Amino acid sequence: MATDRSPQWSDAPQPKKGLPWLWIGLAVVVLVAAGFAVLSAGADNELTVGTVPATVDGGGDGEGDGSTATTAAVSKGEVWPVTITGTPLVPLPDGGPDPAVGAAAPQLSGYTFDGSAVAVDPSKGPVMLVFLAHWCPHCNREIPELLSWKSSGAVPDDLQVIAVTTAVNPDRDFYPPSQWIVDKGWTWPVLADSETSEAAQAMGVSGFPFSVIIGADGTVLGRASGELGEAGIQAFVDAALA
């Protein structure tokens, strides 16, 4: 904190002030330019998190977050209001035990792209929510792995799998998500998150893709962030449902 001090006067000749202030000004310009360069460079490496606001930050693979700005309006039907009941989960930590495991998951309901109601109801059997962003390269690689897992017949009969399209950004690749998810061949139900990604925030999403398994009693059985691959998906599900 700067301290207010009265000027000290002296009869001795005072050095000229102009040149030091010039150097200080130049130093400030250099520092600002350097900071801008760092931010710009960071954006080039962002892969897993971009438009999810506020608490969702940090990629599942540790590759950083991205810009939250969008310059184009989201088309009608690409995002829908969601209803969330209960306490939001804490974000998934980078390492160590997941503090959300065993906690009650927020109850979630909303709509698919055509306005049909979608409810997450674990009382009918455990639910695996898969949060996907249309612009995320990891999500684009993980979807075929999930579909291959389904085709293999290894998905437990009582496991409900629901995609949640989130972090919608008209300025990024593969928009709109309603067409993207069809083009990727997704065959499970889809819930469209709100424009501010409320469902993702409620589940403590920390990167994409992000999976949450909720047991029949409504508690969190497991969460995973980042690409898993078919074998990793199977291992994650087996561990959560064990």
N, C-alpha and C positions, 0 to 999 in steps of 0.2 A: 504494500500500500504506500502510495506517495505521501510524503510529509510536507505540510505547508511551512515554509521557512521565509522569514523576512530577508530582503536583500541585504548583503553586506557590502558596505561602501569602503573604498580605499583610495588614497591619493596616488598610489602606484599606477602606472600605465596598465590598461587592461588589454589582453590579447584580442585580436579580431575574432568575431564569433561566426562569420559567414561560412568559412570552409568546413569546420567540424560539423555544422548542421547539414551542410551539403552531403558529407560522407554518411551521416546518420540517415538522411533521406534516401540515399542510394542503397544503403544496407536494408532498409525496410522494403524497398521495391524488390530487391533480390530475394529476401525471405518470403515475401508474398508470392513471387513468381515460382520459387522453389516449392512452396506448399501446394500451389495449384498444379504443378507438374506431378507431385506425388499423388494427389487425388485423381488426376487424369490417368496416371499409370495404373493405379489400383483398379479403376473401372474396367480396364482392358482384361483383367484376370477374373472378373466376377462371373460366376457360373451358376451358383445355386440359389442365391437369394437376391431379389431385386425390388419388386414393388410391394412386398408385404410391409405394412407400416409398423411403426412403434416398436413393440417388444420382439418382433421376429427378426433376428439378426444373426449373421454368421452362418456360413454354408456348412452343410453336412460333411463336406470333405475338407473343411478348413480353408476354402478358397475365397472367403470374404463375402461381403454384401454388395448391393448395387444401388443404383439411383432410384429414388422413390417418386421422381417426377414423371408425369405423363402429360403429353401435349394434345392428345386427341381424346375425344369423348368415347367412353365404352358404349358399344351398341346395346340396345335394349335386348334383354334375354340372355346376355353373356354373364351377367351377375344378377343375383337375386337376394332379397332380404333373408337372413337366417335368424332362427330363434334359438337362444342358448339359455339353458337353465342350469344353475349350479356354479361352483367356483372354478375359474379357469385353472388349467394346469400350469405349473412352472415350466419354463423352457427346458428342453433336454440339454443337460450339461455336455461338455465336450468329452468327458471321460468319467469313469467311476459309476457307482450305482445310480439308477434313475430314481429320483425322489418321488416321482409320480406313480410308480408301480405300487399298487395296492390302494391308491386313492380313488375316490369316486370321480368318474369322468363326467364332465358336463354333458347334459342331455342336449342333443342337436337335432334340429329339423329345418327343412328349407324346401327348395324346389330344384327340379332339373331345368334344362334350357327351355323347354316348351311350357313351363309353368306348372307341370305336374308335381304334386307334393312328394317329398322324400323325407322319411323319418329314420333316424338311426335308433333302432330298437333292439338292444342286445338281449331282451327277454326272449326273443325268438331264436337265440343262438348267438355265440360270440361274433363280434363285428371287427373287421379290419378296415380302417379308413386309410386310404392312400391319397395324400395331398400331392397334387401335381400342378406345375406351372407350364403353360404352353411354350414358353420361351426357353425353358431350362434344358440344356443338352443332356443332363443326367436323367431327367424324366423321360426324354425321348428315347434314351437307351434302355431305361428300366421297363417301360411298358411292354416291349416284346418279350422280356424275361418273365414278366407277370403272366402274359398270355400263354407263353410256353409252359409255365408252371400249371396253368389251368388245363391246357391240352393234355398234359401228362397224366391227369386224373389224380394228382396228389393233393388237391385242395380238400380239406376236411368237409364232409357233407353238410355239417351244420354251420360252417363258417360263412358269414355274409361279408362280401367284399364290396366296398363302395368307394368310388373315386370322388375326391373333392377337388374341383378345379378352382384354383385360387391365384392370387397375385396377378390378376388380369391386367395386361398392358397393351393398348392398341398400337403402340409404337415398336413393339418387339416381335420377334419371329413367331410364325405360325398362328397369329391371331386371325380369326376368332377361335376361342377354345371349343365352341360347339362343333365347328367343322374339323378342328384339329383332332379331337378325341375320336371322331368317326374315322378320319383318315388313318389313325393309328390302329384301328380295328378293335377298340375297347368294347367289351361285351357285357360288363357288369354295370349296375346302376351308377348314375353320376349325380352328385349334388353340386350345384353352382354356388360358390362362396359369394359373400357380399362384396361390394366395391372396395371396402376397407379391410377385407380379409378377416372378418370377425371369427369365423370358424377356425381358421388356422391359428389365430392368436389364442383362442380358448383351449386348444389342444397343445399349446406350447411348442408349436412348430419352430424349428431352428434352422431348417434347410430343406432343400428339395432333391429328390422325392422324400417324403416323410410318411411313415406308417405308424398307426396306433392300433393296438388290439385291445378291445374292451370285452370283458367277460360277461357271461349271462347275468351276473349279479351287479353289473354296472361299474365295476372297478377296472382300472387300467392294468392290463397284464403285461404289456411291453410296448416300447416305442423304439423306432429306428430311423436314423437320418442318413440320407445319401444312397447311392447305388448299392444294391445287395447282390444282384444277379440271381438266377433261378435257384442255385444251391443255397445261397444266403437267405433268400426268402423262405425256403423250406425250413432251414435251421431256425430262423427267427420265429416262424409260426409254431414249430414243434416245441421250442423252449417256452413260448408264451402260454401255450395250451397244455403243457405238461402237468 
